[in-house]
Amino acid sequence: MTMRKRLFHCQNPNVLTASSDYSSFLEKAMASFERIQKERRDGQSPVLDIVYKTDDLASLQETAQDWIKRFKTFIVLGTGGSSLGAQTLCALHQSLVCQLSSCRLLFMDNVDPHTFAALVSALDFQETGFLVISKSGTTAETICQLLTILPHYTPSSLREHIFILTEPTSSPLRQIAQHYGLTCFDHHSGIGGRFSVFTNVGLLPAAVAGVDISRVRLGACHVLEHPRHALEGAALAATAYHKGYTQSVLMPYIDRLYHFTFWFRQLWAESLGKAGKGTTPLNALGTVDQHSQLQLYLDGSQDKLFTLILMDVAHQGTRIEIPANIPDLDYLAQKTMGDLMAAEQKATVETLMNRERPTRVFSLSGLDEEVMGGLLMHYMLETILTANLLGVNAFDQPAVEEGKILTRAYLKSS
């Protein structure tokens, strides 16, 4: 299978890259990447090595095709890294108005009882399947969702409708699966949830949505073989942090990347926010947030590093006919919606740069499985390298354990 020469182009802001700090961080990022590559070659970096794996793809596709044939609706129960990566991939082909697969795919990642009750009341459970995902097998929200669903099936039919994806350990979720005889898929023990998009956690739901999962991994491999943008991104992020930029804004102009911004937000926050370090990730969507956030971006505190993801959409859509006697709309005459979006993208970039806001621009010629896989790997690699430059461990999240302990204590005492 061949890969296109370039997945995307990246332009970095001169306001930061011209500094000596940036040059120093770039050298350190390059050295860090060499260490990471050696670890991968030595089998010590499963997060990166997984994208070179091909022997599991046929089995994942076969399972997905079986679910598509059996169910009209398929629901993923999980939260955080057990859901956001898959949602990002599925957005390539499934949205509110269209879907490639004949099976409707839904994600339930919250425990709002009103939303969950509304879902349950609308389901035909005999035509619905569930994939329950939790790496640790102890995630209270996901287990609660599962236990709420179980009574809707007879004991003999449970195993035909509910499937579990968790680590091969004796966790509560695994024990539930064993008790009811449910099929269990193993979550990779060496890959944390927020880095799991290229494993079965992300690829099984994506395959149900009609995504070509082999090309997702191919795009990720391409970025690992051509890491320049990720190296520069890590150096840029570290430079911005040391110059007092405390927030990182990711703003695509592509609806299909909306879920991607939430995936990025978790990845960046949980990987870098440690020991008093890190920057706050903010997600936005153009052109929507031009009408809600741009005033702050342009005229507020100079504490943000911006990344815009743009796509060439000029001339896409129907040409607009202006009703007679409305001269103020002449600028839209014979233009398309794509022309308007292209003009707005260009105007936002130029306005940010004119205000000397550090703005990085990704330019895409299209968005498919390879490009999405490349973007996901780019940000995973950029995050890992940035963590190394800031001196924190990208793969743990020690501060969140207190909240989990308190939640269980409150439930027991109430």
C-alpha positions in Angstrom: 0.0 0.0 0.0 1.5 3.4 -1.0 1.4 6.6 0.9 1.1 10.1 -0.6 4.3 12.2 -0.3 2.7 14.9 2.0 -0.3 14.6 4.3 -0.3 18.2 5.3 1.8 21.4 5.3 2.7 23.4 8.4 3.7 27.0 8.7 5.1 28.1 12.1 4.9 31.6 13.6 8.1 33.7 13.2 7.3 35.5 16.4 8.5 32.4 18.3 10.7 30.4 15.9 13.1 33.3 15.5 14.2 33.1 19.1 17.3 31.3 20.3 15.1 29.4 22.8 13.3 27.8 19.9 16.6 26.6 18.2 17.8 25.1 21.5 14.5 23.3 22.1 14.5 22.0 18.5 17.9 20.4 19.0 16.7 18.8 22.3 13.5 17.6 20.6 15.6 15.9 17.8 17.7 14.2 20.4 14.6 13.1 22.3 13.1 11.7 19.1 16.2 9.6 18.4 15.9 8.1 21.9 12.2 7.4 21.3 12.9 5.8 18.0 15.6 3.6 19.6 13.1 2.6 22.3 10.6 1.7 19.6 13.0 -0.4 17.7 13.9 -2.2 21.0 10.3 -2.9 21.7 10.0 -0.5 24.6 7.5 2.0 23.1 4.2 0.2 22.4 2.4 3.6 21.9 4.4 4.1 18.7 5.1 0.6 17.7 1.4 -0.3 17.5 1.0 1.6 14.2 3.4 -0.7 12.4 1.3 -3.7 13.4 -0.8 -5.3 10.6 -1.6 -8.8 11.8 -4.6 -7.7 13.9 -6.4 -5.7 11.2 -8.2 -8.6 9.5 -9.6 -9.8 12.9 -10.8 -6.3 13.8 -12.5 -5.9 10.4 -14.1 -9.3 10.7 -15.6 -8.4 14.1 -16.8 -5.1 12.9 -18.5 -6.7 9.9 -20.2 -9.2 12.1 -21.6 -6.4 14.3 -22.8 -4.4 11.3 -24.7 -7.4 10.0 -26.3 -8.2 13.4 -27.2 -4.7 14.7 -29.0 -1.7 13.5 -27.5 0.4 16.3 -24.2 -0.1 18.0 -23.3 1.9 21.2 -19.8 2.4 22.7 -19.9 2.8 26.5 -16.7 4.5 27.7 -15.3 7.8 28.7 -12.1 9.9 28.1 -9.5 7.9 26.2 -11.9 5.0 25.8 -14.2 7.1 23.7 -12.6 10.3 22.2 -10.2 8.7 19.8 -12.9 6.4 18.4 -15.2 9.4 18.0 -12.5 11.3 16.2 -12.0 8.5 13.7 -15.7 7.8 13.2 -16.4 11.5 12.4 -14.7 10.8 9.0 -17.8 8.9 7.9 -20.6 9.3 10.4 -22.4 12.5 11.5 -25.8 13.7 12.3 -26.7 13.9 8.6 -24.8 11.1 7.0 -23.1 7.7 7.6 -21.2 5.3 5.5 -22.1 2.2 7.5 -25.6 0.7 7.6 -25.1 0.4 11.4 -25.8 3.6 13.4 -22.9 4.2 15.9 -23.4 6.1 19.1 -21.1 7.0 22.0 -22.3 7.4 25.6 -19.4 8.9 27.6 -21.3 10.7 30.4 -23.6 9.6 33.2 -26.3 12.2 33.0 -29.3 10.1 34.0 -31.6 12.2 31.9 -29.6 11.6 28.7 -29.2 7.9 29.5 -32.9 7.4 30.2 -33.8 9.1 26.9 -31.4 6.8 25.0 -32.7 3.7 26.7 -36.3 4.6 26.0 -35.6 5.0 22.3 -33.7 1.8 21.7 -34.8 -1.5 20.3 -32.5 -3.6 22.4 -32.9 -6.7 20.3 -31.3 -4.8 17.4 -28.6 -3.0 19.5 -25.1 -4.0 20.4 -22.8 -2.5 23.1 -19.0 -2.3 23.3 -18.0 -1.5 26.9 -14.5 0.0 27.2 -12.3 0.6 30.2 -8.6 0.0 30.3 -8.4 -0.6 34.1 -11.8 -2.2 34.3 -12.6 0.0 37.3 -14.0 3.1 35.7 -17.1 3.8 37.8 -19.0 5.7 35.1 -18.6 2.9 32.5 -19.5 0.1 35.0 -22.6 2.1 36.0 -23.6 2.4 32.4 -23.2 -1.3 31.9 -25.1 -2.3 35.0 -27.9 -0.1 33.9 -28.1 -1.9 30.5 -27.9 -5.5 31.8 -31.5 -5.8 33.0 -32.8 -5.1 29.4 -31.5 -8.5 28.3 -32.3 -12.0 29.5 -29.3 -13.9 30.9 -29.1 -16.1 27.9 -29.1 -13.2 25.4 -26.6 -11.0 27.1 -23.5 -12.5 25.4 -25.1 -11.9 22.0 -25.4 -8.1 22.6 -22.7 -6.9 25.0 -18.9 -7.0 24.5 -16.2 -6.0 26.8 -12.8 -4.4 26.1 -10.5 -4.2 29.1 -7.1 -5.2 30.4 -6.5 -8.9 31.0 -6.6 -8.5 34.8 -9.1 -9.5 37.5 -10.9 -6.2 37.5 -14.6 -5.6 38.3 -15.4 -5.2 34.6 -13.6 -8.5 33.7 -15.4 -10.2 36.6 -18.8 -9.0 35.3 -17.9 -10.4 31.8 -16.9 -13.7 33.3 -20.0 -13.9 35.4 -22.3 -13.5 32.4 -20.1 -15.2 29.8 -19.5 -12.1 27.8 -16.9 -11.9 25.0 -13.8 -10.0 26.2 -11.3 -8.2 24.0 -7.9 -7.4 25.6 -6.9 -3.7 26.0 -3.2 -3.3 25.5 -1.7 -3.2 29.0 1.2 -0.9 27.9 -0.9 1.8 26.2 -2.9 4.2 28.2 -6.4 5.3 27.2 -5.5 8.7 25.7 -2.9 7.1 23.5 -5.0 4.1 22.5 -6.6 5.4 19.3 -4.5 3.2 17.1 -5.4 0.1 19.1 -8.7 -1.9 19.1 -10.1 0.8 21.4 -10.2 3.3 18.5 -10.1 1.0 15.5 -13.0 -1.4 16.3 -15.6 1.4 16.5 -14.0 3.0 13.5 -14.3 -0.1 11.4 -18.0 -0.3 12.4 -18.3 3.3 11.0 -16.8 2.2 7.7 -13.3 3.7 8.3 -10.4 2.0 6.5 -8.4 1.3 9.6 -5.3 0.1 7.7 -4.9 3.5 6.1 -5.3 5.2 9.5 -2.2 3.4 10.7 -0.5 4.0 7.4 -0.9 7.8 8.0 0.5 7.5 11.5 3.5 5.6 10.2 4.1 8.3 7.7 4.4 10.9 10.4 6.8 8.7 12.4 9.0 8.4 9.3 8.7 12.1 8.6 8.5 13.8 12.0 9.7 17.3 11.2 6.4 19.0 11.9 6.1 17.2 15.3 9.7 18.1 16.2 9.1 21.8 15.4 5.7 21.7 17.2 7.3 20.4 20.4 10.0 23.1 20.2 7.3 25.7 19.5 5.2 24.6 22.5 8.2 24.6 24.9 9.3 28.0 23.7 5.8 29.4 24.1 5.6 27.9 27.6 9.0 29.5 28.7 7.9 32.8 27.2 4.8 32.9 29.3 2.1 31.6 26.9 -0.1 29.6 29.2 -2.8 28.5 26.8 -2.8 26.5 23.5 -5.7 27.0 21.2 -6.5 24.4 18.5 -9.0 25.7 15.9 -9.8 23.6 12.8 -12.2 24.9 10.2 -13.4 21.4 9.4 -16.5 20.0 11.1 -15.1 16.5 10.9 -12.2 17.6 13.2 -14.6 18.8 15.9 -14.2 15.6 18.0 -10.5 15.7 17.2 -10.2 18.9 19.2 -11.7 17.2 22.3 -9.3 14.3 21.8 -6.4 16.7 21.7 -7.6 18.6 24.8 -7.5 15.4 26.9 -4.1 14.3 25.4 -2.4 17.6 26.0 -3.9 18.3 29.5 -3.4 14.9 31.1 0.1 14.4 29.6 1.6 17.8 30.3 -0.3 19.2 33.3 2.0 18.0 36.1 4.3 19.4 38.8 3.1 23.0 38.2 3.9 22.8 34.5 2.0 22.6 31.2 -0.3 24.8 29.2 -4.1 24.8 29.1 -5.5 23.3 25.9 -8.5 25.2 24.4 -10.5 23.8 21.5 -12.4 26.0 19.1 -14.1 25.5 15.7 -14.0 27.9 12.8 -16.1 29.7 11.7 -18.3 29.2 14.7 -15.8 30.6 17.2 -15.0 33.6 15.1 -18.3 34.8 16.4 -17.7 33.9 20.1 -13.9 33.8 20.8 -12.1 35.8 18.2 -12.5 39.1 20.1 -10.6 37.6 23.0 -8.0 36.0 20.8 -7.2 39.3 19.1 -7.7 41.9 21.8 -7.3 39.9 25.1 -4.2 38.8 27.0 -1.3 37.8 24.9 -1.1 34.4 26.6 -2.2 32.0 23.8 -0.4 30.0 21.1 -2.8 29.3 18.2 -2.9 26.4 15.8 -5.4 26.7 12.9 -6.2 23.7 10.7 -7.4 24.8 7.3 -8.5 23.0 4.1 -8.7 24.2 0.5 -12.4 24.4 -0.1 -12.6 27.2 -2.6 -15.3 26.8 -5.2 -17.0 24.0 -3.3 -20.7 24.1 -3.1 -23.5 25.7 -5.2 -22.9 29.1 -6.7 -25.0 31.8 -5.0 -27.7 33.8 -6.8 -28.4 37.1 -5.1 -32.0 38.4 -5.1 -32.5 41.6 -7.1 -32.3 44.9 -5.3 -30.0 43.8 -2.5 -26.8 45.4 -3.5 -25.1 44.9 -0.1 -24.7 41.2 -0.9 -22.8 41.8 -4.1 -19.7 40.2 -2.5 -21.5 36.8 -2.4 -22.7 36.9 -6.0 -21.7 33.8 -7.9 -19.5 32.7 -4.9 -19.9 29.3 -3.2 -20.0 28.4 0.5 -16.5 27.0 0.0 -15.4 30.5 -1.2 -16.8 32.1 1.9 -15.1 29.5 4.2 -11.7 30.0 2.3 -11.9 33.8 2.7 -12.7 33.5 6.4 -9.8 31.1 7.0 -7.4 33.5 5.3 -8.8 36.6 7.1 -8.5 34.9 10.5 -4.9 33.9 10.0 -3.9 37.3 8.7 -5.7 39.1 11.5 -4.0 37.0 14.2 -0.6 37.5 12.6 -1.2 41.2 12.2 -1.8 41.3 16.0 1.4 39.4 16.5 -0.4 36.5 18.0 1.8 33.4 17.5 -0.2 31.4 15.0 0.7 28.0 13.5 -1.2 27.0 10.4 -1.8 23.4 9.1 -3.0 23.3 5.5 -4.8 20.2 4.2 -5.7 19.5 0.7 -8.3 16.9 1.9 -9.3 14.8 4.9 -9.3 11.0 4.7 -8.1 8.1 6.8 -4.4 8.7 6.1 -4.5 12.4 6.9 -6.5 11.7 10.1 -4.1 9.1 11.2 -1.2 11.5 10.5 -2.8 14.3 12.5 -3.4 11.9 15.4 0.1 10.7 15.4 1.5 14.2 14.9 -0.2 15.3 18.1 0.8 12.2 20.1 4.4 12.6 19.1 4.4 16.4 19.7 2.9 15.8 23.1 5.4 13.2 24.1 8.3 15.3 22.9 6.9 18.4 24.6 6.6 16.5 27.9 10.3 15.5 27.6 11.3 19.1 27.0 9.3 20.2 30.1 10.7 17.4 32.2 7.4 15.6 33.0 6.1 12.1 32.4 3.7 12.1 29.5 2.1 8.8 30.4 0.8 9.1 34.0 -1.9 11.2 35.6 -1.3 10.9 39.4 -3.4 13.9 40.5 -6.8 12.5 39.3 -6.7 9.5 41.7 -7.9 11.5 44.7 -11.2 12.4 42.9 -11.9 8.7 42.1 -11.2 7.7 45.7 -13.6 10.4 47.0 -16.3 9.5 44.6 -16.3 5.9 45.8 -16.3 7.1 49.5 -19.2 9.4 48.9 -21.3 6.6 47.3 -20.5 4.2 50.2 -21.5 6.7 52.8 -24.7 8.0 51.2 
